C-alpha cells in the first residue's frame, strides 16, 4: 500500500505533461540548465580572480618611486 511502482510514476508524468504542456516543461528544463551553467561559471570565476603576489609587489614598488619623485620637487 505504501510502495510506489513505475506505473505510478508514469501516471504522474502523464498528468504533469497534461497540466503544464511539453513547451513549458522544455522551457523549465532549459532555464534550469542555464542556471546550473551560470553557477558553475560563477564558481570558476571566483577561483580565477585571485591576484598573483608578484604583480602586487611590482605595483607597490612603482607607487613608492612615484611618491619619492613628487617629494623631491
Number of C-alpha atoms within 10 A of each C-alpha: 3 4 5 8 8 8 9 11 11 11 11 12 12 12 12 13 14 10 10 10 12 12 10 12 13 11 11 12 12 12 12 12 12 12 12 12 12 12 12 11 12 12 11 11 11 9 10 9 8 8 9 8 8 8 9 10 10 10 10 10 11 10 10 10 10 10 11 10 9 8 7 6 5
